[in-house]
Amino acid sequence: MLTFRKAKLKDYSSLLNLQVTKEQLEFISSFGDLWENRTADIEFFVINNGKEVVGFFLLDKSYSHRYTFSQKHEIGLKNFVIDKQYQRKGYAVSVIKRLFNYIYNAYPDCKSLCAIVNKKNNAAYQCLLKAGFSDSGVQYHGDQYGPEYILRKRV
């Protein structure tokens, strides 16, 4: 059964071992880098298939303060990773669809979930659309990675 939960220290080594395809490397940060630079307003989540760790993602509770395009009471979905051996099985879409309900209950002040996706990362863009996000029609140009789509889902 596919589940997600807040990460614990015991998950660290499993999360370090997750791998993505070569094409995806330019779009994500490694778990080790993210963990080293974590702040109190970033929450790490583990994705499990049964007892097997298959991925992770971050929720940024200060998203609306970090980005000018962000809306008030918005949480950011960041660095969504599924290990390469589990990709293309619908895991990401399934987890994201359940995540909307989780956010609605766990963060009652949150009005929407936002994600930015590099324009070259069509697989992630299509995945988020399939999971229920909408393209805002606006692009983000604020970092060295090139233009990014801004996607949103009301919760």
Steps between C-alpha positions, in 0.01 A plus 500: 500500500626844405524743794682816604601629840731752660862388476687382806873480564484121447400566136818694422707217351213368285432847366866555418490188281212611278599552138347677203580481131788705359251728324336589831816590691498863386150554641538377858728541798644198676340395825833548679529863385140573591538343844820693573336830408159435657314765697217470749238601244587220256345160571642182349266216402581140412305302240469128572369207302439262786820516702712601201608865475426607142524878516473826689381858472510823696228736613609860544276671755666838436452489123278807499782696666779368273353563157332815369271294275370297792155569636411564862455178702668288234728201565769400252552146373869459432746240378252217440712190433405143413788251473568412138402134542151606615433769242226479237275294730266780605655537847558875475147579378347277768699661781438855381125443476499375862725788603226754425273344761786474749583870461136598536487321838854559631529869401154655539624849405646380171299608197711344224799285416753641253782341303747639250627276221780571257368541145739225385355251750193396303456172691459683834275762341267235353502304827388801702226585249377141511495513881273806496726806486423781256751710312471860624602633159785691665866398493767541765840632386658553839789254505781351293295201378311682227128571462265295714127437491303605807234241579230519766230292659238641739457284808 
